Amino acid sequence: MVPDPANASDGADPGSESEPTGSGPGSESASGSGTDAGVVAGHRSAWLFGVVAIALGDMALRFSEYLAGERDAQFNTAEVWWPLAREVLAGGAPYLAHWDNKPPLFQFVNVGVAALSGGNLTLYLLAFWLLVGVANAATAVLLWRWLAGRGFERAGLVAALVYVCFLTVGNGHQIDPRPFANCCLVYGFVTTDRYRSGAAVAAAGLLTQFALLALPVVLWYRIRRSGMAATRYALGFWMAGGAVLVASFGAVALRWGGEAALAGVRYSYLSAGRYAAIYTDAGQSLLGNPAVWAYEEWQTLRAQAFWLACAGVAVFAWYRRWEGYRTPLVPAATLAFVVLSLPRVIRHGGVYSLLPFAMLAPLSALGLCALLAERVAATERRR
């Protein structure tokens, strides 16, 4: 491996990670080719613009298919979220007038979109698909900022592209809370402010409860990167997260009563056993039908095989201490990918791949750039 400055090391960095100042693998260092760095810098905006265009264009395609009668609104949208929003707008209370197990922050988004659509399903779908596209694009840009801030400029650009391209074929076009939760989770990793990080992770968990599985990983990573005493950082992190949680359920209680707020807590976070039993009985979980579950998971993993292999290279590079790869970003993204994949034991494939892929994309990009860098270095050694 060609020696690279280890700017992306394990050392503390109390400053912002939003500026690509490092020179790790997949980056443009001051010691590297100035022409090459200038080319990449000159095309960065165009690259990110293309990533955003892909994310929004995919949503436009889905909506045009719906208008042409080639696509229906998925089950949750048609049978749960749209009816719930209409019940709430008619004077009912969320969780009581119509059941749903999504936390209140997603309910606010859902009811808000329905209100803006004026009760028109077509406008509701258009607005929601647009918001999903914006969330996907924002997550892609945040992935770039996360890696670029650690010195992995090229890898960050690759991660942004990998993420949106996967979503075009991996159910990322569906109306679902996970695209919004991904945006919040990645921001929780990116921001250096403990209050913003805690609030972002709490917001992710208030969009989809499964996002909270990554909370310990985000906290560990941010403490490691902050240079601040662990207790002090964790206190601010938990205070901000708790404030967002209380404000969300408090808003439900103030607007629709304490019974609705308690029902929201119960359905969102205290009904995991009932939720697992539903999919076990339906034969979609590992316990319900191991053969079907294994087949569906194999299909999902096969579609992601190349990116999983690239991610394996990034983990190997971190483990073997390749210069420039001893960064807590790699174990943090790996651990987050693992814990966010756990719900797939309950229900295979589908949108359950969306949360983990936000962590797989940066790992895959790092591994791919490492392989390309090694190939270039080997070619230069042979000259």
C-alpha positions in Angstrom: 0.0 0.0 0.0 1.3 3.4 -0.9 2.1 5.4 2.2 -0.6 8.0 2.9 -0.5 10.7 5.5 -2.4 9.4 8.5 -4.6 12.5 9.0 -7.6 10.2 9.5 -6.0 8.7 12.6 -7.5 7.9 16.0 -6.5 11.2 17.5 -9.0 13.7 18.9 -10.4 16.4 16.7 -12.4 19.0 18.5 -12.9 21.0 15.3 -15.4 20.6 12.5 -15.3 17.6 10.3 -17.2 19.3 7.5 -14.2 20.6 5.7 -12.2 18.1 3.6 -8.8 19.1 4.9 -7.3 15.6 5.3 -5.2 13.5 3.1 -6.2 9.9 3.7 -6.7 7.4 1.0 -9.2 8.5 -1.5 -8.5 12.1 -0.8 -6.5 14.9 -2.5 -3.5 15.8 -0.3 -1.3 18.7 -0.5 1.6 16.4 -1.2 -0.3 14.8 -4.1 -0.7 16.0 -7.6 -1.9 19.6 -7.6 -3.5 19.1 -11.0 -5.3 16.0 -9.9 -6.6 17.8 -6.7 -7.7 20.8 -8.8 -9.6 18.5 -11.2 -11.5 16.8 -8.4 -12.2 20.1 -6.6 -13.4 21.6 -9.9 -15.8 18.7 -10.5 -17.0 18.2 -7.0 -20.0 20.5 -7.3 -21.0 18.9 -10.6 -20.7 15.4 -9.1 -22.8 16.3 -6.1 -25.4 18.0 -8.3 -25.6 14.8 -10.3 -26.1 12.8 -7.1 -29.0 15.2 -6.1 -30.5 14.9 -9.6 -30.5 11.1 -9.4 -32.2 11.2 -6.0 -34.9 13.6 -7.1 -35.2 12.2 -10.6 -35.9 8.7 -9.2 -38.8 10.2 -7.2 -40.2 11.9 -10.3 -40.0 8.6 -12.1 -42.0 6.9 -9.4 -44.7 9.6 -9.4 -45.0 9.5 -13.2 -45.4 5.7 -13.0 -48.2 6.3 -10.5 -49.9 8.8 -12.7 -49.6 6.4 -15.7 -51.3 3.6 -13.6 -48.1 1.5 -13.6 -47.5 1.8 -9.9 -49.8 1.8 -6.8 -49.1 3.4 -3.5 -47.6 0.8 -1.3 -49.6 -0.9 1.4 -48.5 1.2 4.4 -49.2 4.5 2.6 -52.6 3.5 1.3 -53.9 1.5 4.2 -52.2 3.1 7.3 -50.6 6.5 6.9 -53.1 8.2 4.5 -56.1 7.0 6.4 -54.5 8.0 9.7 -53.7 11.4 8.4 -57.3 11.9 7.2 -58.7 10.8 10.6 -56.4 13.2 12.4 -57.3 16.1 10.1 -61.0 15.2 10.7 -60.5 15.7 14.5 -59.3 12.3 15.6 -56.2 11.6 17.6 -53.1 9.7 16.3 -52.7 6.2 17.6 -56.4 6.2 18.8 -58.4 7.1 15.7 -56.2 4.8 13.6 -53.5 2.4 14.7 -49.8 2.8 13.7 -46.6 1.9 15.3 -44.5 4.8 13.9 -43.2 7.3 16.4 -44.7 10.8 16.6 -42.1 12.7 14.5 -43.1 10.7 11.4 -46.8 11.2 12.3 -46.2 15.0 12.3 -44.6 14.7 8.8 -47.4 12.5 7.6 -50.2 14.7 8.9 -48.5 17.8 7.7 -48.1 16.5 4.2 -51.8 15.5 4.1 -52.8 18.9 5.3 -50.8 20.6 2.6 -52.3 18.3 0.0 -55.8 19.4 0.9 -57.0 15.9 1.3 -56.0 15.0 -2.3 -54.3 11.6 -2.5 -52.4 12.4 -5.7 -51.0 15.6 -4.2 -50.2 13.8 -1.0 -48.1 11.2 -2.8 -46.4 13.8 -4.9 -45.4 15.8 -1.9 -44.2 12.7 0.1 -42.2 11.3 -2.8 -40.6 14.7 -3.2 -39.7 14.8 0.5 -38.2 11.3 0.3 -36.1 12.4 -2.7 -34.9 15.5 -0.8 -34.0 13.3 2.3 -32.1 10.8 0.1 -30.2 13.6 -1.6 -29.4 15.2 1.8 -28.2 11.9 3.2 -25.9 11.4 0.2 -24.4 14.9 0.6 -23.9 14.3 4.4 -22.1 11.0 3.6 -19.7 13.0 1.4 -19.2 15.5 4.2 -18.6 12.8 6.8 -15.8 11.1 4.7 -14.4 14.3 3.3 -14.1 15.8 6.8 -11.9 12.8 7.7 -9.7 13.2 4.7 -11.4 10.8 2.3 -12.5 13.2 -0.4 -12.9 10.9 -3.4 -14.4 8.1 -1.2 -17.0 10.6 0.1 -18.0 11.4 -3.5 -18.2 7.7 -4.3 -20.3 7.0 -1.2 -22.8 9.7 -2.1 -23.2 8.2 -5.6 -23.3 4.6 -4.3 -26.0 5.5 -1.8 -28.5 7.1 -4.3 -27.8 4.5 -7.0 -28.6 1.7 -4.5 -31.9 3.5 -3.5 -33.1 3.4 -7.1 -33.2 -0.4 -7.0 -33.4 -1.1 -3.2 -36.8 0.2 -2.2 -35.4 3.6 -1.4 -38.1 5.2 -3.6 -40.9 4.1 -1.2 -42.7 6.5 1.1 -41.2 5.4 4.5 -39.7 7.0 7.6 -36.3 5.4 7.0 -35.0 7.8 4.4 -35.6 10.7 6.8 -34.1 8.7 9.7 -31.0 8.0 7.6 -30.5 11.7 7.1 -30.7 12.4 10.9 -28.4 9.4 11.8 -25.7 10.4 9.4 -25.9 14.0 10.6 -25.5 12.7 14.1 -22.1 11.2 13.0 -21.1 14.3 11.1 -21.7 17.2 13.5 -19.2 17.9 16.2 -21.7 19.5 18.5 -22.9 17.1 21.2 -26.3 18.7 21.5 -27.0 18.6 17.8 -25.7 15.0 17.6 -28.0 13.9 20.4 -30.9 15.7 19.0 -30.3 14.2 15.5 -30.2 10.6 16.8 -33.3 11.2 18.9 -35.1 12.6 15.8 -34.0 9.5 13.9 -35.5 7.3 16.6 -38.7 9.4 16.6 -39.0 8.7 12.8 -38.4 4.9 13.1 -37.7 3.2 16.4 -35.1 0.9 14.8 -32.7 3.8 14.3 -32.1 3.9 18.1 -30.1 0.7 17.8 -27.3 2.9 16.4 -27.4 5.4 19.3 -24.5 3.8 21.3 -22.4 3.7 18.2 -22.9 7.4 17.4 -22.2 8.3 21.0 -19.0 6.3 21.1 -17.8 7.7 17.9 -18.6 11.3 18.8 -16.9 11.0 22.2 -13.9 9.5 20.5 -13.7 12.3 18.0 -14.6 15.2 20.4 -11.5 15.3 22.7 -14.0 16.1 25.5 -14.4 14.2 28.7 -16.8 11.3 28.0 -19.1 12.1 30.9 -19.4 15.8 29.8 -20.0 14.9 26.2 -22.6 12.2 27.0 -24.5 14.5 29.4 -25.0 17.1 26.7 -25.8 14.3 24.1 -28.5 12.7 26.3 -30.0 16.1 27.4 -30.5 17.2 23.8 -31.9 13.8 22.8 -34.2 13.7 25.8 -35.5 17.2 25.1 -36.4 16.2 21.6 -38.2 13.0 22.9 -40.1 14.9 25.5 -41.1 17.7 23.1 -42.4 15.2 20.5 -44.6 13.2 22.9 -45.4 16.4 24.8 -46.8 17.9 21.6 -49.0 14.9 21.1 -50.2 15.2 24.7 -50.9 18.9 24.4 -52.8 18.6 21.1 -54.6 15.3 21.4 -54.4 14.4 25.1 -52.4 12.2 27.4 -54.1 9.0 26.2 -52.9 9.5 22.7 -49.3 10.2 23.9 -49.3 7.1 26.1 -50.7 5.1 23.2 -47.9 6.5 21.0 -45.2 5.4 23.5 -46.8 1.9 23.8 -47.2 1.3 20.1 -43.9 2.8 19.1 -41.5 1.4 21.7 -43.3 -1.2 23.9 -44.9 -3.5 21.4 -41.8 -5.2 19.9 -43.0 -8.6 21.0 -46.3 -8.2 19.3 -44.6 -6.8 16.2 -42.2 -9.7 15.9 -45.1 -12.2 16.5 -47.0 -10.8 13.5 -44.2 -11.4 11.1 -43.3 -14.7 12.7 -46.9 -15.9 12.1 -46.7 -14.6 8.6 -43.6 -16.6 7.9 -41.4 -13.6 7.2 -39.0 -13.9 10.1 -36.2 -16.2 10.9 -38.2 -18.1 13.4 -41.4 -18.1 11.4 -40.0 -19.7 8.2 -36.2 -20.1 8.2 -36.1 -21.4 4.7 -38.0 -18.5 3.2 -36.2 -16.0 5.3 -32.8 -17.4 4.3 -33.8 -17.3 0.6 -35.0 -13.7 0.8 -31.9 -12.6 2.7 -29.7 -14.4 0.2 -31.3 -12.5 -2.6 -30.8 -9.2 -0.7 -27.1 -10.0 0.1 -26.4 -11.2 -3.4 -27.6 -7.8 -4.8 -25.2 -6.1 -2.4 -22.4 -8.6 -2.8 -20.0 -6.2 -4.5 -20.5 -3.5 -2.0 -20.2 -5.9 0.9 -16.9 -7.1 -0.5 -15.6 -3.5 -0.8 -16.7 -2.9 2.8 -14.8 -5.9 3.8 -11.7 -4.4 2.2 -12.2 -1.2 4.3 -12.5 -3.2 7.5 -9.4 -5.3 6.6 -7.4 -2.1 5.9 -8.4 -0.7 9.3 -7.6 -4.0 11.1 -4.2 -4.3 9.4 -3.4 -0.7 10.1 -3.0 0.5 6.6 -1.7 4.0 6.7 -4.6 6.5 6.6 -7.2 3.9 7.6 -6.8 4.0 11.4 -9.9 6.1 11.8 -12.8 5.4 14.2 -15.1 6.0 11.2 -14.5 2.4 10.0 -15.4 0.5 13.2 -18.3 3.0 13.9 -19.8 2.5 10.4 -19.3 -1.3 10.7 -20.9 -1.6 14.1 -23.8 0.7 13.0 -24.3 -1.5 9.9 -24.5 -4.6 12.1 -26.9 -3.3 14.7 -29.2 -1.6 12.1 -29.3 -5.0 10.2 -30.7 -6.8 13.3 -34.4 -6.0 12.5 -34.0 -8.1 9.3 -34.2 -11.1 11.6 -37.8 -10.2 12.2 -38.7 -9.3 8.6 -36.5 -10.0 5.6 -35.4 -7.7 2.9 -37.4 -4.7 1.6 -37.2 -1.4 3.3 -35.3 -3.1 6.2 -32.2 -2.7 4.0 -32.4 1.1 3.9 -31.0 1.9 7.4 -28.0 -0.4 7.2 -27.1 0.8 3.7 -26.5 4.3 4.9 -23.6 2.7 6.8 -22.6 0.3 4.1 -22.2 3.0 1.5 -19.2 4.8 3.2 -17.5 1.5 4.0 -17.9 0.3 0.4 -16.5 3.6 -1.0 -13.5 3.4 1.3 -12.8 -0.2 0.3 -13.2 0.6 -3.4 -10.9 3.6 -3.2 -8.3 1.5 -1.3 -8.4 -1.2 -4.0 -8.0 1.4 -6.8 -5.2 3.1 -4.9 -3.4 -0.3 -4.5 -3.8 -1.0 -8.2 -2.3 2.3 -9.2 0.5 1.8 -6.7 1.3 -1.6 -8.1 1.3 -0.3 -11.6 3.7 2.5 -10.6 6.0 0.0 -8.9 6.3 -2.1 -12.1 7.4 0.9 -14.1 
